[in-house]
Amino acid sequence: MPSKAKTLSEIKRDQECTSDRHAYSANHSKAKEIRNSARWQKYRKYFKRKNPICCDPLNLHPNEVRMTQQVHHIIGIEKRPDLAFKYENLASLCTACHSKIEAKERKGEPTQGLFKGQGGMKIARD
Ligand SMILES: [Zn+2]
């Protein structure tokens, strides 16, 4: 597939990413590449179709069914780019849950344990 020119928002996102607060900078550009790839966009859609409901790992909305808006990597792509396309490493989240999880990750809090029973749990967690 021919690589198309970057849109302004993509360029902007790249710039934001280089000034970054992410912990795993070594794998960061690799992660960005994956997130921007057509393969990931496609896989994301597929996962959302299979898992249309937010798994609500923090019990934010126990009485409310919310649609999946974000496909979350349980073990982040920055940490394990090799697990980016592992079905078992993905979790379905609504936007509210996803922002809470991301906020925890930014603070360095462990979040992987919140997803036990989600995805498929065959990956050893540390
Ligand atoms: Zn949710």
Backbone and ligand atoms as CSV (ligand in chain L), in Angstrom:
chain,resi,resn,atom,element,x,y,z
A,1,MET,N,N,0.843,-1.201,0.000
A,1,MET,CA,C,0.000,0.000,0.000
A,1,MET,C,C,0.880,1.253,0.000
A,2,PRO,N,N,0.614,2.213,-0.868
A,2,PRO,CA,C,1.458,3.429,-0.879
A,2,PRO,C,C,1.228,4.260,0.365
A,3,SER,N,N,2.311,4.836,0.892
A,3,SER,CA,C,2.133,5.649,2.091
A,3,SER,C,C,1.631,7.016,1.668
A,4,LYS,N,N,0.550,7.442,2.306
A,4,LYS,CA,C,-0.011,8.732,1.915
A,4,LYS,C,C,0.565,9.844,2.771
A,5,ALA,N,N,0.458,11.050,2.267
A,5,ALA,CA,C,0.979,12.206,2.996
A,5,ALA,C,C,0.265,12.351,4.331
A,6,LYS,N,N,0.994,12.829,5.318
A,6,LYS,CA,C,0.406,12.996,6.645
A,6,LYS,C,C,-0.549,14.176,6.670
A,7,THR,N,N,-1.601,14.013,7.416
A,7,THR,CA,C,-2.514,15.134,7.597
A,7,THR,C,C,-1.934,16.048,8.669
A,8,LEU,N,N,-2.476,17.227,8.745
A,8,LEU,CA,C,-2.001,18.202,9.722
A,8,LEU,C,C,-2.143,17.670,11.144
A,9,SER,N,N,-3.264,16.996,11.403
A,9,SER,CA,C,-3.468,16.509,12.767
A,9,SER,C,C,-2.490,15.392,13.103
A,10,GLU,N,N,-2.113,14.615,12.115
A,10,GLU,CA,C,-1.113,13.566,12.346
A,10,GLU,C,C,0.247,14.181,12.667
A,11,ILE,N,N,0.586,15.219,11.939
A,11,ILE,CA,C,1.863,15.892,12.176
A,11,ILE,C,C,1.868,16.496,13.579
A,12,LYS,N,N,0.749,17.107,13.923
A,12,LYS,CA,C,0.613,17.722,15.236
A,12,LYS,C,C,0.763,16.661,16.327
A,13,ARG,N,N,0.122,15.519,16.111
A,13,ARG,CA,C,0.177,14.443,17.092
A,13,ARG,C,C,1.617,13.950,17.246
A,14,ASP,N,N,2.327,13.839,16.123
A,14,ASP,CA,C,3.727,13.414,16.161
A,14,ASP,C,C,4.542,14.364,17.008
A,15,GLN,N,N,4.277,15.652,16.824
A,15,GLN,CA,C,5.046,16.650,17.562
A,15,GLN,C,C,4.755,16.567,19.047
A,16,GLU,N,N,3.476,16.405,19.368
A,16,GLU,CA,C,3.109,16.269,20.776
A,16,GLU,C,C,3.803,15.067,21.389
A,17,CYS,N,N,3.908,14.027,20.593
A,17,CYS,CA,C,4.495,12.802,21.097
A,17,CYS,C,C,5.990,12.927,21.355
A,18,THR,N,N,6.678,13.757,20.594
A,18,THR,CA,C,8.116,13.865,20.809
A,18,THR,C,C,8.425,14.653,22.084
A,19,SER,N,N,7.494,15.457,22.533
A,19,SER,CA,C,7.720,16.248,23.750
A,19,SER,C,C,7.215,15.492,24.967
A,20,ASP,N,N,7.451,14.208,25.026
A,20,ASP,CA,C,6.516,13.320,25.687
A,20,ASP,C,C,6.663,13.069,27.179
A,21,ARG,N,N,5.585,12.612,27.754
A,21,ARG,CA,C,5.569,12.260,29.169
A,21,ARG,C,C,5.520,10.744,29.311
A,22,HIS,N,N,5.631,10.053,28.189
A,22,HIS,CA,C,5.517,8.604,28.254
A,22,HIS,C,C,6.775,7.970,28.838
A,23,ALA,N,N,6.569,6.925,29.578
A,23,ALA,CA,C,7.681,6.283,30.255
A,23,ALA,C,C,8.566,5.448,29.337
A,24,TYR,N,N,7.971,4.846,28.346
A,24,TYR,CA,C,8.727,3.882,27.555
A,24,TYR,C,C,9.139,4.490,26.222
A,25,SER,N,N,10.020,5.462,26.270
A,25,SER,CA,C,10.337,6.198,25.056
A,25,SER,C,C,11.043,5.357,24.006
A,26,ALA,N,N,11.767,4.328,24.440
A,26,ALA,CA,C,12.477,3.503,23.463
A,26,ALA,C,C,11.516,2.857,22.472
A,27,ASN,N,N,10.387,2.406,22.978
A,27,ASN,CA,C,9.423,1.755,22.115
A,27,ASN,C,C,8.347,2.720,21.621
A,28,HIS,N,N,8.522,3.972,21.940
A,28,HIS,CA,C,7.445,4.903,21.691
A,28,HIS,C,C,7.141,5.124,20.220
A,29,SER,N,N,8.191,5.277,19.423
A,29,SER,CA,C,7.921,5.520,18.013
A,29,SER,C,C,7.348,4.277,17.352
A,30,LYS,N,N,7.776,3.141,17.843
A,30,LYS,CA,C,7.234,1.874,17.357
A,30,LYS,C,C,5.730,1.801,17.681
A,31,ALA,N,N,5.387,2.202,18.897
A,31,ALA,CA,C,3.991,2.187,19.334
A,31,ALA,C,C,3.153,3.121,18.468
A,32,LYS,N,N,3.705,4.270,18.195
A,32,LYS,CA,C,3.008,5.262,17.390
A,32,LYS,C,C,2.758,4.714,15.987
A,33,GLU,N,N,3.778,4.066,15.492
A,33,GLU,CA,C,3.684,3.459,14.171
A,33,GLU,C,C,2.546,2.429,14.129
A,34,ILE,N,N,2.477,1.618,15.179
A,34,ILE,CA,C,1.431,0.602,15.245
A,34,ILE,C,C,0.053,1.254,15.306
A,35,ARG,N,N,-0.092,2.239,16.203
A,35,ARG,CA,C,-1.394,2.896,16.348
A,35,ARG,C,C,-1.857,3.554,15.061
A,36,ASN,N,N,-0.911,4.046,14.280
A,36,ASN,CA,C,-1.276,4.716,13.040
A,36,ASN,C,C,-1.431,3.767,11.862
A,37,SER,N,N,-1.133,2.498,12.082
A,37,SER,CA,C,-1.139,1.575,10.960
A,37,SER,C,C,-2.543,1.157,10.545
A,38,ALA,N,N,-2.687,0.867,9.283
A,38,ALA,CA,C,-3.970,0.397,8.762
A,38,ALA,C,C,-4.325,-0.934,9.419
A,39,ARG,N,N,-3.307,-1.725,9.696
A,39,ARG,CA,C,-3.534,-3.031,10.314
A,39,ARG,C,C,-4.205,-2.861,11.676
A,40,TRP,N,N,-3.696,-1.915,12.461
A,40,TRP,CA,C,-4.278,-1.692,13.783
A,40,TRP,C,C,-5.707,-1.133,13.671
A,41,GLN,N,N,-5.906,-0.204,12.771
A,41,GLN,CA,C,-7.248,0.376,12.588
A,41,GLN,C,C,-8.258,-0.721,12.278
A,42,LYS,N,N,-7.814,-1.647,11.471
A,42,LYS,CA,C,-8.679,-2.739,11.062
A,42,LYS,C,C,-8.931,-3.712,12.232
A,43,TYR,N,N,-7.866,-4.006,12.942
A,43,TYR,CA,C,-7.958,-4.954,14.048
A,43,TYR,C,C,-8.818,-4.384,15.176
A,44,ARG,N,N,-8.671,-3.092,15.398
A,44,ARG,CA,C,-9.427,-2.349,16.390
A,44,ARG,C,C,-10.934,-2.459,16.100
A,45,LYS,N,N,-11.257,-2.245,14.844
A,45,LYS,CA,C,-12.658,-2.336,14.417
A,45,LYS,C,C,-13.213,-3.725,14.645
A,46,TYR,N,N,-12.398,-4.696,14.304
A,46,TYR,CA,C,-12.782,-6.091,14.466
A,46,TYR,C,C,-13.026,-6.392,15.950
A,47,PHE,N,N,-12.105,-5.947,16.802
A,47,PHE,CA,C,-12.227,-6.197,18.236
A,47,PHE,C,C,-13.474,-5.515,18.801
A,48,LYS,N,N,-13.739,-4.305,18.344
A,48,LYS,CA,C,-14.930,-3.584,18.805
A,48,LYS,C,C,-16.213,-4.299,18.399
A,49,ARG,N,N,-16.186,-4.854,17.222
A,49,ARG,CA,C,-17.366,-5.600,16.757
A,49,ARG,C,C,-17.592,-6.835,17.624
A,50,LYS,N,N,-16.495,-7.489,17.998
A,50,LYS,CA,C,-16.582,-8.697,18.818
A,50,LYS,C,C,-16.909,-8.365,20.271
A,51,ASN,N,N,-16.484,-7.198,20.726
A,51,ASN,CA,C,-16.654,-6.787,22.126
A,51,ASN,C,C,-17.312,-5.413,22.169
A,52,PRO,N,N,-18.591,-5.352,21.859
A,52,PRO,CA,C,-19.243,-4.036,21.716
A,52,PRO,C,C,-19.526,-3.302,23.018
A,53,ILE,N,N,-19.354,-3.987,24.148
A,53,ILE,CA,C,-19.719,-3.396,25.435
A,53,ILE,C,C,-18.475,-3.127,26.291
A,54,CYS,N,N,-18.426,-1.948,26.898
A,54,CYS,CA,C,-17.320,-1.596,27.806
A,54,CYS,C,C,-17.261,-2.601,28.945
A,55,CYS,N,N,-16.042,-3.056,29.272
A,55,CYS,CA,C,-15.903,-4.072,30.325
A,55,CYS,C,C,-15.889,-3.454,31.719
A,56,ASP,N,N,-15.907,-2.146,31.809
A,56,ASP,CA,C,-16.037,-1.428,33.080
A,56,ASP,C,C,-15.119,-1.974,34.185
A,57,PRO,N,N,-13.819,-1.945,33.976
A,57,PRO,CA,C,-12.886,-2.568,34.921
A,57,PRO,C,C,-12.850,-1.876,36.282
A,58,LEU,N,N,-13.273,-0.625,36.347
A,58,LEU,CA,C,-13.209,0.108,37.615
A,58,LEU,C,C,-14.581,0.214,38.277
A,59,ASN,N,N,-15.545,-0.486,37.693
A,59,ASN,CA,C,-16.889,-0.451,38.225
A,59,ASN,C,C,-17.443,0.982,38.269
A,60,LEU,N,N,-17.200,1.700,37.198
A,60,LEU,CA,C,-17.635,3.096,37.123
A,60,LEU,C,C,-19.114,3.217,36.804
A,61,HIS,N,N,-19.596,2.251,36.041
A,61,HIS,CA,C,-21.008,2.326,35.646
A,61,HIS,C,C,-21.646,0.932,35.688
A,62,PRO,N,N,-21.690,0.349,36.911
A,62,PRO,CA,C,-22.187,-1.030,37.046
A,62,PRO,C,C,-23.618,-1.240,36.559
A,63,ASN,N,N,-24.424,-0.204,36.590
A,63,ASN,CA,C,-25.818,-0.385,36.190
A,63,ASN,C,C,-26.109,0.168,34.809
A,64,GLU,N,N,-25.037,0.457,34.113
A,64,GLU,CA,C,-25.235,1.075,32.808
A,64,GLU,C,C,-24.354,0.394,31.770
A,65,VAL,N,N,-24.984,-0.057,30.711
A,65,VAL,CA,C,-24.235,-0.668,29.619
A,65,VAL,C,C,-23.751,0.452,28.706
A,66,ARG,N,N,-22.451,0.486,28.500
A,66,ARG,CA,C,-21.915,1.502,27.584
A,66,ARG,C,C,-21.203,0.836,26.423
A,67,MET,N,N,-21.282,1.477,25.288
A,67,MET,CA,C,-20.652,0.933,24.088
A,67,MET,C,C,-19.133,1.106,24.161
A,68,THR,N,N,-18.427,0.152,23.574
A,68,THR,CA,C,-16.971,0.246,23.465
A,68,THR,C,C,-16.616,1.403,22.547
A,69,GLN,N,N,-15.768,2.275,23.049
A,69,GLN,CA,C,-15.277,3.351,22.188
A,69,GLN,C,C,-13.768,3.263,22.004
A,70,GLN,N,N,-13.113,2.648,22.982
A,70,GLN,CA,C,-11.661,2.553,22.924
A,70,GLN,C,C,-11.238,1.095,23.067
A,71,VAL,N,N,-10.260,0.713,22.287
A,71,VAL,CA,C,-9.677,-0.616,22.466
A,71,VAL,C,C,-8.357,-0.408,23.198
A,72,HIS,N,N,-8.327,-0.920,24.404
A,72,HIS,CA,C,-7.196,-0.686,25.294
A,72,HIS,C,C,-6.211,-1.849,25.258
A,73,HIS,N,N,-4.912,-1.525,25.284
A,73,HIS,CA,C,-3.890,-2.561,25.416
A,73,HIS,C,C,-3.633,-2.776,26.895
A,74,ILE,N,N,-3.925,-3.945,27.379
A,74,ILE,CA,C,-3.780,-4.250,28.801
A,74,ILE,C,C,-2.314,-4.087,29.209
A,75,ILE,N,N,-1.429,-4.685,28.438
A,75,ILE,CA,C,0.001,-4.386,28.571
A,75,ILE,C,C,0.294,-3.422,27.424
A,76,GLY,N,N,0.669,-2.204,27.773
A,76,GLY,CA,C,0.812,-1.138,26.784
A,76,GLY,C,C,1.725,-1.471,25.611
A,77,ILE,N,N,1.439,-0.884,24.469
A,77,ILE,CA,C,2.262,-1.128,23.275
A,77,ILE,C,C,3.686,-0.646,23.508
A,78,GLU,N,N,3.814,0.439,24.289
A,78,GLU,CA,C,5.154,0.960,24.573
A,78,GLU,C,C,6.008,-0.088,25.289
A,79,LYS,N,N,5.334,-0.856,26.143
A,79,LYS,CA,C,6.044,-1.858,26.919
A,79,LYS,C,C,6.270,-3.129,26.118
A,80,ARG,N,N,5.242,-3.561,25.433
A,80,ARG,CA,C,5.316,-4.811,24.684
A,80,ARG,C,C,4.695,-4.653,23.292
A,81,PRO,N,N,5.458,-4.019,22.392
A,81,PRO,CA,C,4.920,-3.856,21.034
A,81,PRO,C,C,4.558,-5.189,20.375
A,82,ASP,N,N,5.200,-6.246,20.816
A,82,ASP,CA,C,4.933,-7.561,20.236
A,82,ASP,C,C,3.534,-8.078,20.611
A,83,LEU,N,N,2.924,-7.475,21.630
A,83,LEU,CA,C,1.579,-7.918,22.025
A,83,LEU,C,C,0.481,-6.997,21.479
A,84,ALA,N,N,0.870,-6.086,20.617
A,84,ALA,CA,C,-0.092,-5.099,20.108
A,84,ALA,C,C,-1.289,-5.745,19.414
A,85,PHE,N,N,-1.069,-6.857,18.760
A,85,PHE,CA,C,-2.145,-7.504,18.010
A,85,PHE,C,C,-2.607,-8.808,18.655
A,86,LYS,N,N,-2.285,-8.955,19.900
A,86,LYS,CA,C,-2.736,-10.141,20.639
A,86,LYS,C,C,-4.145,-9.876,21.160
A,87,TYR,N,N,-5.063,-10.683,20.728
A,87,TYR,CA,C,-6.457,-10.525,21.139
A,87,TYR,C,C,-6.573,-10.516,22.664
A,88,GLU,N,N,-5.812,-11.403,23.289
A,88,GLU,CA,C,-5.848,-11.558,24.747
A,88,GLU,C,C,-5.336,-10.324,25.486
A,89,ASN,N,N,-4.627,-9.468,24.772
A,89,ASN,CA,C,-4.070,-8.284,25.422
A,89,ASN,C,C,-4.955,-7.048,25.240
A,90,LEU,N,N,-6.136,-7.253,24.671
A,90,LEU,CA,C,-7.009,-6.115,24.405
A,90,LEU,C,C,-8.222,-6.125,25.318
A,91,ALA,N,N,-8.693,-4.929,25.640
A,91,ALA,CA,C,-9.898,-4.811,26.460
A,91,ALA,C,C,-10.769,-3.704,25.874
A,92,SER,N,N,-12.077,-3.915,25.966
A,92,SER,CA,C,-13.024,-2.949,25.421
A,92,SER,C,C,-13.408,-1.937,26.501
A,93,LEU,N,N,-13.275,-0.663,26.171
A,93,LEU,CA,C,-13.575,0.388,27.150
A,93,LEU,C,C,-14.385,1.511,26.524
A,94,CYS,N,N,-15.218,2.138,27.346
A,94,CYS,CA,C,-15.860,3.367,26.898
A,94,CYS,C,C,-14.848,4.492,27.158
A,95,THR,N,N,-15.148,5.668,26.674
A,95,THR,CA,C,-14.183,6.758,26.800
A,95,THR,C,C,-13.899,7.116,28.259
A,96,ALA,N,N,-14.929,7.114,29.095
A,96,ALA,CA,C,-14.752,7.476,30.508
A,96,ALA,C,C,-13.821,6.492,31.206
A,97,CYS,N,N,-14.058,5.205,31.003
A,97,CYS,CA,C,-13.205,4.194,31.631
A,97,CYS,C,C,-11.781,4.298,31.100
A,98,HIS,N,N,-11.662,4.503,29.798
A,98,HIS,CA,C,-10.341,4.597,29.201
A,98,HIS,C,C,-9.544,5.766,29.785
A,99,SER,N,N,-10.187,6.924,29.980
A,99,SER,CA,C,-9.430,8.048,30.539
A,99,SER,C,C,-9.001,7.771,31.972
A,100,LYS,N,N,-9.847,7.096,32.734
A,100,LYS,CA,C,-9.470,6.749,34.111
A,100,LYS,C,C,-8.257,5.817,34.131
A,101,ILE,N,N,-8.300,4.817,33.254
A,101,ILE,CA,C,-7.207,3.850,33.172
A,101,ILE,C,C,-5.914,4.552,32.748
A,102,GLU,N,N,-6.046,5.420,31.737
A,102,GLU,CA,C,-4.854,6.121,31.266
A,102,GLU,C,C,-4.282,7.035,32.346
A,103,ALA,N,N,-5.143,7.656,33.122
A,103,ALA,CA,C,-4.681,8.533,34.200
A,103,ALA,C,C,-3.899,7.715,35.222
A,104,LYS,N,N,-4.393,6.539,35.524
A,104,LYS,CA,C,-3.688,5.653,36.455
A,104,LYS,C,C,-2.319,5.280,35.896
A,105,GLU,N,N,-2.301,4.932,34.613
A,105,GLU,CA,C,-1.029,4.541,33.994
A,105,GLU,C,C,-0.031,5.686,34.038
A,106,ARG,N,N,-0.513,6.896,33.803
A,106,ARG,CA,C,0.395,8.055,33.844
A,106,ARG,C,C,0.984,8.252,35.229
A,107,LYS,N,N,0.198,7.897,36.235
A,107,LYS,CA,C,0.694,8.017,37.604
A,107,LYS,C,C,1.576,6.836,38.010
A,108,GLY,N,N,1.700,5.891,37.092
A,108,GLY,CA,C,2.530,4.727,37.367
A,108,GLY,C,C,1.820,3.649,38.171
A,109,GLU,N,N,0.497,3.767,38.293
A,109,GLU,CA,C,-0.252,2.730,39.024
A,109,GLU,C,C,-0.461,1.514,38.135
A,110,PRO,N,N,-0.370,0.323,38.724
A,110,PRO,CA,C,-0.601,-0.869,37.911
A,110,PRO,C,C,-2.079,-0.981,37.534
A,111,THR,N,N,-2.336,-1.333,36.294
A,111,THR,CA,C,-3.734,-1.453,35.853
A,111,THR,C,C,-4.041,-2.830,35.277
A,112,GLN,N,N,-2.978,-3.609,35.012
A,112,GLN,CA,C,-3.201,-4.888,34.336
A,112,GLN,C,C,-4.141,-5.811,35.104
A,113,GLY,N,N,-3.996,-5.793,36.452
A,113,GLY,CA,C,-4.820,-6.658,37.283
A,113,GLY,C,C,-6.308,-6.354,37.194
A,114,LEU,N,N,-6.647,-5.157,36.734
A,114,LEU,CA,C,-8.059,-4.782,36.622
A,114,LEU,C,C,-8.768,-5.555,35.525
A,115,PHE,N,N,-7.982,-6.122,34.659
A,115,PHE,CA,C,-8.581,-6.773,33.495
A,115,PHE,C,C,-8.617,-8.281,33.597
A,116,LYS,N,N,-8.442,-8.812,34.787
A,116,LYS,CA,C,-8.511,-10.262,34.924
A,116,LYS,C,C,-9.890,-10.726,34.483
A,117,GLY,N,N,-9.889,-11.772,33.689
A,117,GLY,CA,C,-11.166,-12.262,33.186
A,117,GLY,C,C,-11.591,-11.547,31.918
A,118,GLN,N,N,-10.852,-10.520,31.537
A,118,GLN,CA,C,-11.125,-9.822,30.295
A,118,GLN,C,C,-10.202,-10.329,29.207
A,119,GLY,N,N,-10.518,-9.958,28.004
A,119,GLY,CA,C,-9.676,-10.386,26.900
A,119,GLY,C,C,-9.620,-11.906,26.947
A,120,GLY,N,N,-8.493,-12.421,27.182
A,120,GLY,CA,C,-8.350,-13.848,27.456
A,120,GLY,C,C,-7.214,-13.780,28.405
A,121,MET,N,N,-7.044,-14.576,29.377
A,121,MET,CA,C,-6.013,-14.256,30.332
A,121,MET,C,C,-4.830,-15.174,30.254
A,122,LYS,N,N,-4.379,-15.430,29.058
A,122,LYS,CA,C,-3.314,-16.405,28.909
A,122,LYS,C,C,-1.925,-15.792,28.932
A,123,ILE,N,N,-1.868,-14.475,29.003
A,123,ILE,CA,C,-0.561,-13.828,29.015
A,123,ILE,C,C,-0.104,-13.677,30.456
A,124,ALA,N,N,1.107,-14.063,30.710
A,124,ALA,CA,C,1.641,-13.925,32.064
A,124,ALA,C,C,1.806,-12.438,32.363
A,125,ARG,N,N,1.284,-12.009,33.468
A,125,ARG,CA,C,1.394,-10.607,33.861
A,125,ARG,C,C,2.473,-10.469,34.900
A,126,ASP,N,N,3.249,-9.393,34.816
A,126,ASP,CA,C,4.203,-9.200,35.897
A,126,ASP,C,C,3.765,-8.071,36.800
L,1,ZN,ZN,ZN,-16.880,2.096,30.702
